[in-house]
Amino acid sequence: MTMTKHITLKFLLVAALAAMVALSGCEDQAALRRAERKTQEQPPPPSPEEIAQKIIADAQLNAPMPTRGSSLPPSVRQTMLDLLRREKNRLQGTEDGDEALAIVARKVDERLRQYERAELWEHVLTLSDAHLIFKPGSRQFNHTRDKALTELRKPRVTVKGLPEFGGQKIAMLSFYLPMTNETYDEHMAFGEEKYGVRLLGVFGEDRGVRMEYLETGERFIAYVPSAR
């Protein structure tokens, strides 16, 4: 091989290598630009406030206030508590996660106080359990929880009739037990006790009956539905 041919071949090899390096560099730059564009197109991660608001919405902590006397189905109660436990386990231990959980915890406490003022005791009991998810061992709402349990042990009574048998009036009553979500129909004579209440007497002209809740001594009226 002549000197000229050797130089030419060497030049071609160098040129080819340079072209390959240049092409590789262009490809790397193109890949880098694509990655930058993809990063710019992706939305920023949610803020702690946005994370918290989604949890609040999913747990229905912003739902309209129920009417007084409304019950809370056990399945709804369990779903809410399971969701809050799951989100706490998922988010705790990170700065944004802990901040989001603190926002949700404040909402739980705020809602609990609203339910207490509205005397929605099943809701109060559920939110007191939710409070303990975020603040284990807290005694802040112990009194409120005890009050809710006392109220939930009191049956809700509806008078279905006040017939007379053998010259003696009896009460045909329906008892709903909030703690167990059970309903029982019973006949009671005046002075008799069942489900933690005592039947005292007739109210008005057969508009209902007077009853006493034995745990607290509270006296209340249970009405015939048509007399309300």
Secondary structure as the mmCIF struct_conf table of DSSP 4:
data_model
#
loop_
_struct_conf.conf_type_id
_struct_conf.id
_struct_conf.beg_label_comp_id
_struct_conf.beg_label_asym_id
_struct_conf.beg_label_seq_id
_struct_conf.end_label_comp_id
_struct_conf.end_label_asym_id
_struct_conf.end_label_seq_id
HELX_RH_AL_P HELX_RH_AL_P1 MET A 3 GLU A 41
BEND BEND1 GLN A 42 GLN A 42
HELX_LH_PP_P HELX_LH_PP_P1 PRO A 43 SER A 47
HELX_RH_AL_P HELX_RH_AL_P2 PRO A 48 ASP A 58
TURN_TY1_P TURN_TY1_P1 ALA A 59 ASN A 62
BEND BEND2 ALA A 63 ALA A 63
HELX_LH_PP_P HELX_LH_PP_P2 PRO A 64 THR A 67
TURN_TY1_P TURN_TY1_P2 ARG A 68 GLY A 69
HELX_RH_AL_P HELX_RH_AL_P3 PRO A 74 LEU A 91
TURN_TY1_P TURN_TY1_P3 GLN A 92 GLY A 93
BEND BEND3 THR A 94 THR A 94
HELX_RH_AL_P HELX_RH_AL_P4 GLU A 95 ARG A 117
TURN_TY1_P TURN_TY1_P4 ALA A 118 GLU A 119
HELX_RH_AL_P HELX_RH_AL_P5 TRP A 121 PHE A 134
BEND BEND4 LYS A 135 LYS A 135
TURN_TY1_P TURN_TY1_P5 PRO A 136 GLY A 137
TURN_TY1_P TURN_TY1_P6 GLN A 140 PHE A 141
HELX_RH_AL_P HELX_RH_AL_P6 ASN A 142 ARG A 153
BEND BEND5 LYS A 154 LYS A 154
HELX_LH_PP_P HELX_LH_PP_P3 PRO A 155 PRO A 155
STRN STRN1 ARG A 156 GLY A 161
STRN STRN2 GLU A 164 PHE A 165
TURN_TY1_P TURN_TY1_P7 GLY A 166 GLY A 167
STRN STRN3 GLN A 168 LYS A 169
STRN STRN4 ALA A 171 LEU A 177
TURN_TY1_P TURN_TY1_P8 PRO A 178 ASN A 181
STRN STRN5 GLU A 182 MET A 188
TURN_TY1_P TURN_TY1_P9 PHE A 190 GLY A 191
STRN STRN6 GLU A 193 LYS A 194
TURN_TY1_P TURN_TY1_P10 TYR A 195 GLY A 196
STRN STRN7 VAL A 197 PHE A 203
TURN_TY1_P TURN_TY1_P11 GLY A 204 ARG A 207
STRN STRN8 GLY A 208 TYR A 213
TURN_TY1_P TURN_TY1_P12 LEU A 214 GLY A 217
STRN STRN9 GLU A 218 TYR A 223
HELX_RH_3T_P HELX_RH_3T_P1 PRO A 225 ALA A 227
#
